[in-house]
């Protein structure tokens, strides 16, 4: 859909495990663009005193807490039913936090807001954004990078990759794709070209920030 240049644009940044999404996210932050990170919000949502924290303790009891009072996720991850129960508490809170920050940035006059959501497509959260930007690598590159980064065996790495929607499939649901098989410079060039195509004025996109 065509966009008026003066309208704020909300971009959903996504990828797959070890696709290099963080690299693109950091490039945007260096440009002064607001990046709202789902992983960061998920950690903040379960801090003591937050609504999700209170609900988790009420649901699972004090035995889910570590000595410092934080949530012991290890207890939950070994039990599929408990993990799903935890997600049902945490995910709505994370979405609420992200939408609040997005709306605050729009009210503040920011022209570009990026929502960094690893499972944007799997979780059907595209309603939160105007455009989907996918960071893509081929499976061989993804496998190699993941094995190196996490010290995984080939089997461990493959099982993590296959737990997500294949990147090739994600292309179909994306408005633009950054091919991250090459150098960092090539990735940056593609990012800037896409933002220009979307009529984002990088110089002014973040000038109202803060």
Secondary structure as UniProt FT lines:
FT   TURN            5..6
FT   STRAND          9..14
FT   TURN            17..18
FT   HELIX           21..30
FT   TURN            31..32
FT   STRAND          34..37
FT   HELIX           38..45
FT   TURN            48..49
FT   HELIX           51..60
FT   HELIX           62..64
FT   TURN            67..68
FT   HELIX           73..77
FT   HELIX           80..107
FT   TURN            108..109
FT   STRAND          112..116
FT   TURN            118..124
FT   HELIX           126..128
FT   STRAND          131..136
FT   HELIX           139..150
FT   HELIX           154..162
FT   HELIX           167..171
FT   TURN            172..173
FT   STRAND          176..179
FT   HELIX           184..197
FT   TURN            198..199
FT   HELIX           202..205
FT   TURN            206..208
//
